[in-house]
Amino acid sequence: MNGRGRVVGWEGRLRLAYGGLHPDRTRDLVQRYGDAGRVVARIGSGAVDVPSRVREAVAVPADVRLGELAALGFWACFRGGEGYPQVLGGYPDAPDVLFGRGGWPSLPGVAVVGTRRCTTYGRRVAEGYGQAIAAAGWTLISGLARGVDGAAHTATVAAGGAGVAVLGCGLDVAYPPEHRELAGRLVAGGGAVVSEYPTGTPPEGWRFPPRNRIISGLAGAVVVVEAGVKGGALITAGTALAQGVAVFAVPGDVDREVSRGCNLLIRDGAHPVLDPADLIEEIALVMGPPPVEASGRVAESGGAAGPRSPIVAVLVAHGPQTLDDLAARTEMPVPRLLAELIQLETDGTISTDGAVYSSRT
């Protein structure tokens, strides 16, 4: 702290995250006062009206919080810093702090979401998609909820794939309780369980809608298996569209409530997907060829940065391009464009000279 009690840098950011406020309010307070440290100082002085539990939570020193996380086997990463997924950090409403358990697999991934009250058909489709995504080598992202989310993640880990679960509660809170083991299997399989909420945060209903922007923000494509006209799956589809992420939906009976949301998405422009093979083919058009080829061999150029990447196609067809040129020609959202450029440069597929990108092919 400085002489006036202001908390600076990551310490203030971590302490504010432990307040567990609604993400919109946290963002509004930071914009009003300039940074997280000033917000923490004003909460401590009583200048910002918050429940007493929030005031008590943000008063705990940041190094104490880090020790608590380490003791539980958890970690925290800060937007713009080491370990924070770049594909998510480019969105204006991305969480400033993410808490996690496990390790980040390859991103962006494929989000599979749907209703908690799925039909037997919906569960079977979700399982088939989870297996196909694992076999293709993509990361499956979901919310670990009952129904479609849990079915997709269960099938992914059973097939040896990696997944990321985004929670609407603290990492130490098992919700739903029956998915505690599934969360452990995700971590053991090279995936992660993450949340913007600190340990001890209960699964209150209002916390779940904001987490859907994280699910879609980590993804290059969102697949809705079954959904009514209201609920988290449709919120995730909405955040995906706002972020420029492609949305796919599984068509269903027109008179079935859990298919109505998907059918409306398709009517309004979402891509219909009919079976696992169709899903992989359609997603490859958006994200590039799968990291693992149909033969089981790892693709040489890997994932979204493969030879069918629209970035490479533009560079081959039009020669060296600036970031603005690529954004205009590929029509890709800038966060995903930047993530793919980094992967392509790492793979040696492209080169950079200042702000100009060129193909090596």
Stockholm file with secondary structure:
# STOCKHOLM 1.0

chainA/1-361         MNGRGRVVGWEGRLRLAYGGLHPDRTRDLVQRYGDAGRVVARIGSGAVDVPSRVREAVAVPADVRLGELAALGFWACFRGGEGYPQVLGGYPDAPDVLFGRGGWPSLPGVAVVGTRRCTTYGRRVAEGYGQAIAAAGWTLISGLARGVDGAAHTATVAAGGAGVAVLGCGLDVAYPPEHRELAGRLVAGGGAVVSEYPTGTPPEGWRFPPRNRIISGLAGAVVVVEAGVKGGALITAGTALAQGVAVFAVPGDVDREVSRGCNLLIRDGAHPVLDPADLIEEIALVMGPPPVEASGRVAESGGAAGPRSPIVAVLVAHGPQTLDDLAARTEMPVPRLLAELIQLETDGTISTDGAVYSSRT
#=GR chainA/1-361 SS CCTTCCCCHHHHHHHHHTTCCCHHHHHHHHHHHSSHHHHHHHHHHTSSCCCHHHHHHHTSCHHHHHHHHHHHTCEEEETTSTTSCHHHHTSTTCCSEEEEEECCCSSSEEEEECCTTCCHHHHHHHHHHHHHHHHHTCCEEECCCTTHHHHHHHHHHHTTCCEEEECSSCTTSCSSGGGHHHHHHHHHTTCEEEESSCTTCCCCGGGHHHHHHHHHHTEEEEEECSCCSSSHHHHHHHHHHHHTCEEEECCCCTTCHHHHHHHHHHHTTCEECCSHHHHHHHHHHHHCSCSBCTTSCBCSSCGGGSTTCHHHHHHHHHCSEEHHHHHHHHCCCHHHHHHHHHHHHHHTSEEEETTEEEECC
#=GC SS_cons         CCTTCCCCHHHHHHHHHTTCCCHHHHHHHHHHHSSHHHHHHHHHHTSSCCCHHHHHHHTSCHHHHHHHHHHHTCEEEETTSTTSCHHHHTSTTCCSEEEEEECCCSSSEEEEECCTTCCHHHHHHHHHHHHHHHHHTCCEEECCCTTHHHHHHHHHHHTTCCEEEECSSCTTSCSSGGGHHHHHHHHHTTCEEEESSCTTCCCCGGGHHHHHHHHHHTEEEEEECSCCSSSHHHHHHHHHHHHTCEEEECCCCTTCHHHHHHHHHHHTTCEECCSHHHHHHHHHHHHCSCSBCTTSCBCSSCGGGSTTCHHHHHHHHHCSEEHHHHHHHHCCCHHHHHHHHHHHHHHTSEEEETTEEEECC
//
